[in-house]
């Protein structure tokens, strides 16, 4: 906790940074900037996230789906797995956690089944946001964590794939039957990333995958070849080191989404926003947005707030960064100068 004498100085400094950064961005012109909330694994936060997200913009969330094998998921001595689906636990389980699970944790982890239950929940706190007449589609990225090689043919990798097969089949059935306005995005170990994940190139369609510049296959940056899985990469997911080189190459195939005539047949399926992860400080966030303002075409941008040394969690990061970018309205505009209180 900050000493009481230091608190006013911290508040004043943050207010000044917010005002200066906001003015710089506003002078550069309007830009639609959204956000994606990472590690939204505590599903109790979803109703307020949906409510605060409003209804006039796309809403992006991400959950972590960490795979554990059957011997962990079926262990009755572990209270942490109390919510695991017993009908699929012979394949293992997907726990909603970014880090290694604690077996003796007294509060069970949420699971992939809980995600499915959330989107079909008929309660007023959830149902209107996923309803066909909601006016927008909610995008939920599934960031898989897997402690082995996905496509090595081992029993564990086969169980991992089979468990995801089951989840996708049941989820797609619910989306189709209820007409839900939700789209799931493949991320992490769920993506067909090169030879190591080549067995996934035709899996779990029609869900699309994120593309990370410098990590995923270079051919997928410019091509939509379905034979090798390049066509599955449809969401430009740049880390902070990839923004500049992506800009210098006009964002590859992703930069052609609204100008298909430049390279006939080499467009991608939907005009997704660019995702930028994970700006850990105010300067980096502002510079990323400034650079994207000079892109060659109109493109929505989604910032993915990061949990880092400078912020205790994603929600705190979002509320720290949001006033300077005025993320809640669609366009950037000078915000009211109000202090942001951060204690350490």
GIPELIN-V322444 format. One record per backbone hydrogen bond with DSSP energy under -0.5 kcal/mol. NH is the residue of the N-H (numbers start at 1). CO is the residue of the C=O. E is the energy in kcal/mol with one decimal. If there is no record, write none. Layout:
nh=NH co=CO e=E
nh=NH co=CO e=E
This chain:
nh=6 co=3 e=-1.0
nh=7 co=3 e=-1.2
nh=8 co=4 e=-0.7
nh=10 co=6 e=-2.2
nh=11 co=7 e=-2.6
nh=12 co=8 e=-2.6
nh=13 co=9 e=-2.4
nh=14 co=10 e=-2.5
nh=15 co=11 e=-2.3
nh=16 co=12 e=-2.2
nh=17 co=13 e=-2.5
nh=18 co=14 e=-2.4
nh=19 co=15 e=-2.3
nh=20 co=16 e=-2.6
nh=21 co=17 e=-2.5
nh=22 co=18 e=-2.2
nh=23 co=19 e=-2.2
nh=24 co=20 e=-2.2
nh=25 co=21 e=-1.9
nh=26 co=22 e=-2.6
nh=27 co=23 e=-2.3
nh=28 co=24 e=-0.8
nh=29 co=26 e=-1.5
nh=33 co=31 e=-0.7
nh=33 co=330 e=-0.7
nh=34 co=301 e=-3.5
nh=36 co=303 e=-2.6
nh=37 co=60 e=-1.7
nh=38 co=36 e=-0.6
nh=40 co=62 e=-3.2
nh=41 co=39 e=-2.0
nh=43 co=41 e=-1.3
nh=45 co=42 e=-2.5
nh=46 co=43 e=-1.0
nh=49 co=45 e=-2.3
nh=50 co=46 e=-2.9
nh=51 co=47 e=-2.1
nh=52 co=48 e=-2.8
nh=53 co=49 e=-1.4
nh=54 co=51 e=-1.1
nh=59 co=137 e=-0.7
nh=60 co=35 e=-0.9
nh=61 co=139 e=-2.6
nh=62 co=37 e=-2.1
nh=63 co=141 e=-2.6
nh=65 co=143 e=-2.6
nh=66 co=64 e=-0.6
nh=66 co=95 e=-3.0
nh=67 co=65 e=-0.5
nh=67 co=145 e=-2.8
nh=68 co=93 e=-2.4
nh=72 co=69 e=-1.3
nh=73 co=69 e=-2.2
nh=74 co=70 e=-2.7
nh=75 co=72 e=-1.1
nh=76 co=74 e=-0.9
nh=78 co=75 e=-1.8
nh=79 co=77 e=-0.8
nh=80 co=103 e=-1.8
nh=81 co=78 e=-1.4
nh=82 co=79 e=-1.5
nh=84 co=81 e=-1.6
nh=86 co=84 e=-0.5
nh=88 co=85 e=-1.1
nh=89 co=85 e=-0.9
nh=91 co=88 e=-2.3
nh=92 co=89 e=-0.8
nh=93 co=68 e=-2.1
nh=95 co=66 e=-2.8
nh=95 co=93 e=-0.7
nh=96 co=110 e=-2.9
nh=97 co=95 e=-1.7
nh=103 co=101 e=-0.7
nh=105 co=102 e=-1.9
nh=108 co=106 e=-0.7
nh=109 co=80 e=-2.5
nh=112 co=94 e=-1.4
nh=114 co=111 e=-0.6
nh=115 co=111 e=-1.2
nh=116 co=112 e=-1.8
nh=117 co=113 e=-2.3
nh=118 co=114 e=-1.8
nh=119 co=115 e=-1.6
nh=120 co=116 e=-1.1
nh=121 co=117 e=-0.5
nh=121 co=118 e=-0.7
nh=126 co=123 e=-1.7
nh=127 co=123 e=-2.7
nh=129 co=126 e=-1.5
nh=130 co=126 e=-0.8
nh=130 co=127 e=-0.9
nh=131 co=127 e=-1.0
nh=134 co=131 e=-1.9
nh=138 co=181 e=-2.3
nh=139 co=59 e=-2.4
nh=139 co=137 e=-0.5
nh=140 co=138 e=-0.5
nh=140 co=183 e=-2.9
nh=141 co=61 e=-3.0
nh=141 co=139 e=-0.5
nh=142 co=185 e=-3.2
nh=143 co=63 e=-2.8
nh=143 co=141 e=-0.7
nh=144 co=142 e=-0.9
nh=144 co=187 e=-1.9
nh=145 co=65 e=-2.1
nh=150 co=148 e=-0.6
nh=151 co=196 e=-0.9
nh=152 co=149 e=-1.3
nh=158 co=154 e=-2.4
nh=159 co=155 e=-2.2
nh=160 co=156 e=-2.3
nh=161 co=157 e=-2.3
nh=162 co=158 e=-2.4
nh=163 co=159 e=-2.6
nh=164 co=160 e=-1.8
nh=165 co=161 e=-2.5
nh=166 co=162 e=-2.1
nh=167 co=163 e=-2.0
nh=168 co=164 e=-2.9
nh=169 co=165 e=-2.4
nh=170 co=166 e=-2.2
nh=171 co=167 e=-2.4
nh=172 co=168 e=-3.0
nh=173 co=169 e=-1.9
nh=174 co=170 e=-1.8
nh=175 co=171 e=-2.6
nh=176 co=172 e=-2.5
nh=177 co=173 e=-2.5
nh=178 co=174 e=-2.2
nh=179 co=175 e=-1.2
nh=180 co=175 e=-1.1
nh=181 co=130 e=-2.8
nh=182 co=180 e=-1.5
nh=183 co=138 e=-2.7
nh=185 co=140 e=-2.3
nh=186 co=208 e=-3.2
nh=187 co=142 e=-1.9
nh=189 co=144 e=-1.8
nh=190 co=187 e=-1.7
nh=191 co=188 e=-1.6
nh=193 co=191 e=-2.2
nh=194 co=192 e=-1.4
nh=197 co=193 e=-0.6
nh=197 co=194 e=-1.0
nh=198 co=195 e=-1.1
nh=200 co=197 e=-2.0
nh=201 co=198 e=-1.5
nh=203 co=200 e=-1.4
nh=205 co=202 e=-0.5
nh=207 co=204 e=-1.4
nh=208 co=184 e=-0.5
nh=209 co=232 e=-3.0
nh=210 co=186 e=-2.0
nh=211 co=235 e=-3.2
nh=213 co=211 e=-0.6
nh=215 co=212 e=-2.1
nh=216 co=212 e=-2.4
nh=220 co=217 e=-1.0
nh=221 co=218 e=-1.4
nh=222 co=219 e=-1.1
nh=223 co=219 e=-1.9
nh=230 co=225 e=-1.1
nh=231 co=225 e=-1.4
nh=232 co=229 e=-1.6
nh=233 co=230 e=-1.3
nh=234 co=209 e=-2.1
nh=234 co=232 e=-1.0
nh=235 co=209 e=-1.8
nh=236 co=234 e=-0.6
nh=237 co=211 e=-2.9
nh=237 co=235 e=-1.0
nh=238 co=236 e=-0.8
nh=238 co=275 e=-2.6
nh=240 co=277 e=-0.7
nh=242 co=239 e=-1.6
nh=243 co=239 e=-0.7
nh=245 co=241 e=-0.5
nh=246 co=242 e=-2.0
nh=247 co=243 e=-2.3
nh=248 co=244 e=-2.3
nh=249 co=245 e=-1.0
nh=250 co=247 e=-1.7
nh=251 co=246 e=-3.3
nh=252 co=249 e=-1.3
nh=253 co=221 e=-3.1
nh=254 co=251 e=-1.3
nh=255 co=251 e=-0.7
nh=255 co=252 e=-1.0
nh=256 co=253 e=-1.4
nh=257 co=254 e=-0.9
nh=259 co=256 e=-1.6
nh=262 co=259 e=-1.9
nh=263 co=260 e=-0.5
nh=266 co=263 e=-2.2
nh=272 co=270 e=-2.2
nh=274 co=300 e=-2.4
nh=275 co=236 e=-3.0
nh=276 co=302 e=-2.2
nh=277 co=238 e=-2.9
nh=285 co=281 e=-2.1
nh=286 co=282 e=-2.4
nh=287 co=283 e=-2.5
nh=288 co=284 e=-2.4
nh=289 co=285 e=-2.0
nh=290 co=286 e=-2.5
nh=291 co=287 e=-2.4
nh=292 co=288 e=-1.9
nh=293 co=289 e=-1.3
nh=294 co=291 e=-1.4
nh=295 co=292 e=-1.5
nh=301 co=32 e=-1.5
nh=302 co=274 e=-3.6
nh=303 co=34 e=-2.1
nh=304 co=276 e=-2.5
nh=305 co=36 e=-0.6
nh=305 co=303 e=-0.8
nh=306 co=279 e=-0.7
nh=308 co=306 e=-0.6
nh=308 co=311 e=-0.9
nh=311 co=308 e=-0.7
nh=317 co=313 e=-2.5
nh=318 co=314 e=-2.7
nh=319 co=315 e=-2.2
nh=320 co=316 e=-1.9
nh=321 co=317 e=-2.8
nh=322 co=318 e=-3.1
nh=323 co=319 e=-0.7
nh=324 co=321 e=-0.5
nh=325 co=321 e=-1.3
nh=325 co=322 e=-0.5
nh=326 co=322 e=-2.2
nh=327 co=322 e=-1.0
nh=338 co=336 e=-1.3
nh=341 co=339 e=-0.6
nh=342 co=340 e=-0.6
